[in-house]
Amino acid sequence: MRILVSAASRHGSTAEIATALGAALRDRGALVDVVEPHDVRDISGYDAVVIGSAVYRGRWLRPAKDFVDAHAKELRRRPVFLFSSGPIADQDRPVNSPYDVFTVRHRTGAREHRMFAGKLDPEGLSVGERMHVRMSGGRVGDFRDWDAVGGWAGTIVDAVADEKAVSEDEPRPDVETSPGAAAGSDDAGSEAAGSSTVDPDTVGTEGGRSAEPGR
Ligand SMILES: Cc1cc2nc3c(=O)[nH]c(=O)nc-3n(C[C@H](O)[C@H](O)[C@H](O)COP(=O)(O)O)c2cc1C
């Protein structure tokens, strides 16, 4: 099972969530690449894709949205899982839902969206960011819940395994009853053949960050 994890991060904490999730997925037997969104060329070799973004002023970061735009057609053909990293407080207060997730879910047919608590370190913020945080009452600290991130890996691996088992049981594409699914399989093959397909194992792994932050 090959899984791509790609997350947009401005100050690094969401990238560390992506790295930790990648490690947890590997622990459960998946072959995983953790690649920054703008470095992904081709997703056709993956059984599933996890897309994440930090949330700023209620929005996903541009590289995550550009990733979805660039790969929307291929994303709809495989299980997609979304996560946002944002609330800079413990999960005991209401969690906001980023505006963009509704659209991204619609465009990718994503199975689910998880919101993970984030981290706020004033040292790395611009003056404008600091002012925004002060005015919106954001709390300084690292609220990331590594158990929640690691636990999600099990859910993802189980869901992808179930989906693979069902698709292997399905009739061959030429007798497929669902027109959308049949077209998807055929198109995927011809697109992969016609493009400069990158072997997922060779795409830059780990995003250059430490493998297991917070453990
Ligand atoms: C200027 C600013 C605006 C933010 N806006 C939101 C927001 O609208 N919703 C939210 O949940 N978190 C918000 N956050 C919190 C960040 O999403 C959080 O700090 C996150 O962990 C940052 O991820 P990164 O380190 O990958 O950039 C904001 C943080 C800053 C500095």
The ligand as an SDF file (V2000), in Angstrom:
LIG
                    3D

 31 33  0  0  0  0  0  0  0  0999 V2000
   -1.7310   35.0670   11.8310 C   0  0  0  0  0  0  0  0  0  0  0  0
   -2.2980   33.7430   12.2650 C   0  0  0  0  0  0  0  0  0  0  0  0
   -3.6130   33.4260   11.9280 C   0  0  0  0  0  0  0  0  0  0  0  0
   -4.1530   32.1930   12.3320 C   0  0  0  0  0  0  0  0  0  0  0  0
   -5.4380   31.9080   11.9930 N   0  0  0  0  0  0  0  0  0  0  0  0
   -5.9830   30.7280   12.4080 C   0  0  0  0  0  0  0  0  0  0  0  0
   -7.3380   30.4120   12.1100 C   0  0  0  0  0  0  0  0  0  0  0  0
   -8.0500   31.1530   11.4590 O   0  0  0  0  0  0  0  0  0  0  0  0
   -7.8050   29.2300   12.5550 N   0  0  0  0  0  0  0  0  0  0  0  0
   -7.0550   28.3560   13.2580 C   0  0  0  0  0  0  0  0  0  0  0  0
   -7.5520   27.3070   13.6380 O   0  0  0  0  0  0  0  0  0  0  0  0
   -5.7580   28.6150   13.5430 N   0  0  0  0  0  0  0  0  0  0  0  0
   -5.2110   29.7810   13.1400 C   0  0  0  0  0  0  0  0  0  0  0  0
   -3.9020   30.0590   13.4140 N   0  0  0  0  0  0  0  0  0  0  0  0
   -3.0770   29.0600   14.1170 C   0  0  0  0  0  0  0  0  0  0  0  0
   -2.1780   28.2990   13.1540 C   0  0  0  0  0  0  0  0  0  0  0  0
   -2.9440   27.5740   12.2210 O   0  0  0  0  0  0  0  0  0  0  0  0
   -1.2830   27.3620   13.9530 C   0  0  0  0  0  0  0  0  0  0  0  0
   -0.3540   28.1570   14.6360 O   0  0  0  0  0  0  0  0  0  0  0  0
   -0.6010   26.3160   13.1350 C   0  0  0  0  0  0  0  0  0  0  0  0
   -0.0600   25.3270   13.9750 O   0  0  0  0  0  0  0  0  0  0  0  0
    0.4770   26.9070   12.2320 C   0  0  0  0  0  0  0  0  0  0  0  0
    0.9910   25.9160   11.3810 O   0  0  0  0  0  0  0  0  0  0  0  0
    2.4110   26.0570   10.6610 P   0  0  0  0  0  0  0  0  0  0  0  0
    3.4490   26.1180   11.7490 O   0  0  0  0  0  0  0  0  0  0  0  0
    2.5100   24.8000    9.8760 O   0  0  0  0  0  0  0  0  0  0  0  0
    2.3730   27.2830    9.8240 O   0  0  0  0  0  0  0  0  0  0  0  0
   -3.3470   31.2740   13.0530 C   0  0  0  0  0  0  0  0  0  0  0  0
   -2.0160   31.6090   13.3690 C   0  0  0  0  0  0  0  0  0  0  0  0
   -1.4930   32.8200   12.9870 C   0  0  0  0  0  0  0  0  0  0  0  0
   -0.0640   33.1460   13.3330 C   0  0  0  0  0  0  0  0  0  0  0  0
  1  2  1  0
  2  3  1  0
  2 30  2  0
  3  4  2  0
  4  5  1  0
  4 28  1  0
  5  6  2  0
  6  7  1  0
  6 13  1  0
  7  8  2  0
  7  9  1  0
  9 10  1  0
 10 11  2  0
 10 12  1  0
 12 13  2  0
 13 14  1  0
 14 15  1  0
 14 28  1  0
 15 16  1  0
 16 17  1  0
 16 18  1  0
 18 19  1  0
 18 20  1  0
 20 21  1  0
 20 22  1  0
 22 23  1  0
 23 24  1  0
 24 25  2  0
 24 26  1  0
 24 27  1  0
 28 29  2  0
 29 30  1  0
 30 31  1  0
M  END
$$$$
